[in-house]
Amino acid sequence: MKKLLFSLTILLLSVLVGFAQATFKPAIGMSFNDFSSVEGGETKAKVGANIGASIAFGKKFYVEPGVFYTSKSTEFTLKENPETPNLNATIQGIRVPVAVGVGVLGNEDSFITLRAFGGGSGFFVTGTGKDLKKDDTESPTWGVFAGAGFDFWIAFVEASYEWSLNNSLKNIEVGNSRSFFVTLGLKF
């Protein structure tokens, strides 16, 4: 009984210490989505939105899970029939990234710091635009990403690039999606 109580106390203290070093990061940004290849056509990234929050656990080395509402948009053009109207594929969903990062320049006392991070993510489709049906999408789409961030006192700006690991569309012969995210936010 004493060992169990001691173990639970140590676990509780570890969790409390971990939360003491937690940073809440609400953010808003833009996304640009493209595909690696399209059979018989071309794609062009369009501007999408990204809004949500994450929590960073740790300072110099950190783990940062997050939840974001994301809109990804891509314009498809068919090469063989240029008169066909372009297809604007817009997909909305919940993006759940989990990053592991390290402070590269500066520390928590510095006014400006530089961070590098990478990790994995899941994208869960909640809706689509008028040119695409939800049944035409794969959900979830799994991905890996890498990026960098600058911290300015309580504000931050991040840029990351994500590669999907599986196809995000069912009935269109496209390669895996590639997304670029630019995010601005605050740290509390």
Secondary structure by P-SEA (a helix, b strand, c coil): caaaaaaaaaaaaaaaaaaaabbbbbbcbbbbbbbcccccbbbbbbbbbbbbccccccccccccccccbbbbbbbbbbcccccccccbbbbbbbbbbbbbbbbccccccccbbbbbbcccbbbbbcccccccccccccccccccccbbbbbccccccccbbbbbcccccccccccbbbbbbbbbbccc
